[in-house]
């Protein structure tokens, strides 16, 4: 099972090391990439999903040869695959927007995983949509994102940072096999954030940061995982990352993951004072949202036509307002109810008579039971996905009727 997941991880790395095409476009251009192995009908379907006409955007093609540039000699033929099906839609944004990602029919990589990995590659501000007419792992689309971003901005991303981002993706994927994708992404994202923000380079301090973050997530690392993450973070610490450029993306990803884990019944323990800081920050964001809700622009993430891909399409996004937009629209009363409930829960947590150790014990008990439930669910889900991969890897199946089966590119 780990080999199959590493297969996908290796494929995803192509996105982080692929060179730019020779054509450069002005900053702010919208670029679509289409998998070379899609037929013409499927390519038209993807343009319709993105909500664009071919003459409105720059359209590039991504093929398997491009994916192979950095995988040959690293992965076997079976791992590299022979087809490219997935597509991407990218629009560079002004500084401060961060990286926003939406995926459709992508079954392994999550939107948060893509966003934080792209930040390591040096991509700063962009909206990105990854999609396919049927279920795929997503490797071709990530290749497309890198290619589209470099072409749209005319800026070449640093090769060393792209290779480092590739290592981060594999590290996150390996950890995700054990603890789940969202939690693994949260762990790596939070550690990376602390390292870059504090300019940490000392080996012992990096180890301490890893320990603190994993404790927050109630995760116990094996010696191998500890060494893998330690090595990654030491390399990240050597780079010239600018936290001011990355913080919007890193903080946004952290909040997205925290919200998703909350929805799963699992809390991330950041300590009392950090919790208060996050709470007040959330209140500020809520007030900002009240006055800016009508002006919020979700960009190309909100322009997709999800119905084009059918009723069973799997959608994931770093911006939850772009997932089934109508059902997620809240009226002012609903927002107020959520706000006051948040206040009530916080104050009752302060004055319910529990000391910190009791709260910690309760959280650990809840996390243990939740993790057991999640592990069982993930186990069943992974086994089912693995069976589908066995049936479809390198099969070249492109019929929409097969959309429930994942194709590894």
N, C-alpha and C positions, 0 to 999 in steps of 0.2 A: 504493500500500500504506500509506503514511504517513497519507493522508487517511482511510483506513478505520480505522486505529488511533486517529487523533485523534477520529473519530466516536465510538468507544467511550469514549475518555477524556472527551470532553465530556459524554456521557451519564452517566458515573460521577460527574461533579461535582455532579449534582443531589442526591446523597446528602449533600453537604457544605454545601448552602445551603438546603435545604428547611426551612421553618418547622415548629414543633411544632403538633400538633392541640390543640384547646382543652381536651381532657380530660386531667387529670393523675392519676397513680396513685402509690401509696406506693412508696418506695425498696425495691427487691428484687422488684418485680412481674416476672412473666414475660410478655412480649408477643410475639405472632406477627403478622406482616404477610403478607398474601396478595395476589398479583398480581391485579388486577381482571379481567384478560382470561382467567384460567383458568376452565374450566367447573367445575361443582360436584363432579364425580367427581375432577378433578385437585386441587381444594382439599382434599377429604377425604384424598386420597393424601398431600398435603404434611403435613397434621396427623398422619397415621400415621407419616410419616418422622420428624417432630420428636418423636414419642412422646408426644403429648398429646391430650386430649379437648378439644373446643371450649369446654366449660364450666369447664375447669381454668385457662385462661389468657385474657388479654385478646387479642381478635382484631381487628386493624385491616385495612383494605383500602388498597392503594396503586394509584393509577391514573395514566394517562399525563398527565392534566391537571396533576397535582402535579409530575411530571417536567418539564413545560413551563414552570413558573413562572419558572425562571431560565435556560432555554435559548433561549426565543424571543427573536430579535434577536441571538443569538450564533451559533446553528447553523441550518442549512437544515432544511426539513421532512424531507428524506430522512435527515438526521443525527439529528434528534430522534426519529423513528419514531412509531408510533401505538399500540403495544401495551405492556402491562406484564404479564410472566409470572412473574418470579422472586419469591421469598419470603424472609423472614428470621425468626429466632427470637432474641430478646435477653433477657438477664437481667443487670441491674446487679449488681455484686459489691462486697464491702467493699474499702476502700482497701488497696493493696498487691498485689492480684490481677493488675493489669495488664489488657490487652486480649487476649483469646484468640479466635481466629477459625477457623471450619471452613467450607469450601465444598464443595458437591456439584453437579455438572453446570454449573459456572461455568467457562468455557473461556478467558477472557482474564485477568481480575484474579486475583491470588494472595492467599492468606490473609494473608501477611506485608504485602503492599501495602495491603490493607484496614486492617490493624491500625495500621500506622505513620501512615497518612493520617488515620484517626479520632483518633489522639492529637493531631495538629495541629489538628483541629477542636475540641479541648477535651474530648473523651470520655476518661475516665481508666480506670475499672475496670468491665469488662463481659465476658460471654461472648456471642459472636455466631455464629450459624449462617446461612449463605446457601445457598439451594438452589432447584432447579426440577425439575419432573417430566421435563424434557428440556433439552438443552444451550442455554444462553443466555449472553450477555455478562456479565450480572450487575447492570446499571444499576438495575433496579427494586428489587432486594434492598437495595442500598446506600441508596436512598431510604428503604426500610423500616427499616433499622437506625437511621438518624438520627431518624426519626419515632417509632419504638418506644422508643428510649433517652430521648428528651425526655419522652414520655408516662409511661414507667415511673418516672422519677425526679422528674418535676414540675419539672425544671430546664431553662431555655432556654439552649442553647449560643450562644456569642458569634458574631454574624453575620460579623464581620471574620475571625475564625479559621476559620470554615467556608469562606469564600471563599478564604482563603489555603491551606487544605487542598486546595481544588479546584485551585488553581494547582500545588500540589505533585504532585497526582495526574497532571496533564497533563505536568509536567516529568519525572516518573518514567516515565510511559508512553512519552514521546518517546525518552528515553534507553534504555528497554527495547527499543525497536525495533532499536537498534543493538547492544546488548551482552547482551540477555537480561533477562527480568523479575526474576529473583532477584538477579542482580548489580546491576541498576539500583536495586532497592529497598534493597539493602545499602549502596550508595554514598550515596544520599540520606539513608537512616536514620542512617548513621554521621556524615555531615557535620552533620546536624541535631542529633544527640546532642551533638557537640562544641560547637556554637554555643550551645546552650541550657545545657549543663553549665558552660561556662566564662564565660557571660555575654558572649560576643564580640559586639562591635558595630562595631569598626573595619574599614573596607573592606579594607585590606591583610591584616589577620589572617584575615578571612573567606576571602579568596582563597588564603591560605596553607593554611588548613584544608582547603579543597576540593582543593588540590594534593596535600596529604599523604594524604588518604583515597583519592583516585583512584590514586595511586601504590601504595597498599596493595592495591588491586584490579587493578593492572596495566592500568588504563584510561587512554587518552589522549583528552581531550576536544577537540572542535572549538571554534573561537572562539565559535560560536553557542551550543553546549552550555554552555561556561564562563559566558557572559553570562547565560544562562537560569537556571542554578543560582545564580550570584552574586546575581542580582536576588531570587530566591526566598529565599535565606538572609538577605539584608539585611532583608527584610520580617519574617521569622521572628524576627530579632534585636530587632526593635522591639516585639515582643509581650511580655506579662508572664507567660510560661510559667514554671511551677514545676517545676524538674528533679526534685525529690523526688517529686512526684506522677506524673511521666512515666517515671522511670528504669526501673521494673520492665518496662514495656512496651517501651521503646526497647532495653534490654539484652536482653530476651527475644527480640525480633525479630532483633537482631544475631546472637545465638547460633543461632537457627533457620536463618537464611540461611547462616551459616558452616558449619553441619552439612550443609545441602543442597549447598553448593558442594563441601565435602569429599567427599560421596558421588558427585559428578560428576567427582571427580579434580582439582578446582581449589582451590588454597589461597589464603587471604587473608593477606598478609604484614603483620603488625602490629609487626614488630620483635622483637628478642630479649627485652627486658625486659617488654614488653606481653604477649608470648607466654607468658613464665613466669608472669606475673600471672594470665592467663586459664587457664593449666594448673592452677595451685594452686586457683583459684576452682572449676574443674571438678571437682577432687578433693574439695573441700568439698561441692559439690553432690551428688557421688556418695555420700559418706558419709551426707549428709542423706537421700538417696533410699533408702538401705538401711533406715534406721529408720522412714521415713515412707511407704514404698512401699505398704503395705497401707491407709494412711489417705488416699492421694491421691484427691482428688475432681476429676474432669474436668468436672463440671457438665453443662450441657445439651449440650456437645460430645460427651460420651460416652453420651448417652441416645438419640441418633438411631438409627434402624433403616435402615442403609445398603442392606440387601437389598431394601427397598421400591422403590428406584429402578433395580433391575436389575443384571445382572452387569457392564455396561460403564460404570457410573457413574464419573465422575472425582472423586476425593476429594482435598482438600488441606487441611492444618491447621497452625496454629502449634504445636499439641501433637500430636506424632506418635503418641502412645499412643492417640489417638482415631481413627486411621486403621487400619481392620481390626484392632480391639483384640486379638482372639485371636492373630493371627499375630505381633503385636508384643510379646506378653507374654514376658518373660525370666525364667528361673529364676535362683536365686542363683549357680549355677555359671557361667552365661552372663555374668552381671554381673561376677563376679570375673575371668573370662577377659578381658573387655573392659578392666577396670581395670588388670590387670597388663600387658596388651599396650600400654596407653597409657603406663604407666611405662617399659616397655622401649623403646618407640619414642622417647620423650623423651630418655632417657639415651644411647641409641645416636646420636641426633642431636647431642648435646653432645660426644661423644667419638669421632666417626668420622673425625677428622682433617681435616675440611673447614673452610676458613676461610669467613668470612661472604660474601665475594664469590663463592666457588664455589657456595655454597648459593643465593645470589641468582640467579646465572646459570642454575643448574639449574631453579629455580622459574620463571624467565622462559621457558625453553625449554619446560617442561611446560605452562605457561599458554598459550603461543602455540599449541602443538599441540592443547591441549584446546579453546581458543577456536575454532580452525578447525573442529574436529569439532562443537562446539556450534553454531557459526554455520551449518554445513551442515544439521544436524538442525533448527535453528530455521527455516532458510529453507524446507526442505521442509514443515515443520509449518505455517508461516505461509501458504505458498502454498495448502496444502490447506484451511486455515481460511478464507482469503480467498475461495476458490471456493465454500465452503459459505455464506459471507455473501452472495455474489452471488445465490445461489439462494434464500436465505431471508429477506433483509432485508425487514422490514415485511410478510412474507408472511402473518402471522397463523396459521401452522401450529401446531397444539397437540396433534397426535396423538403418542402415545408411540412409535409406530413410526418417527417422524422424529427420535428423540432423538439420533442421531449427528450431526445438522446443527445448527450454532449459529444461534440467532435473536438478531439485534441488536434491543434494545428501544428 
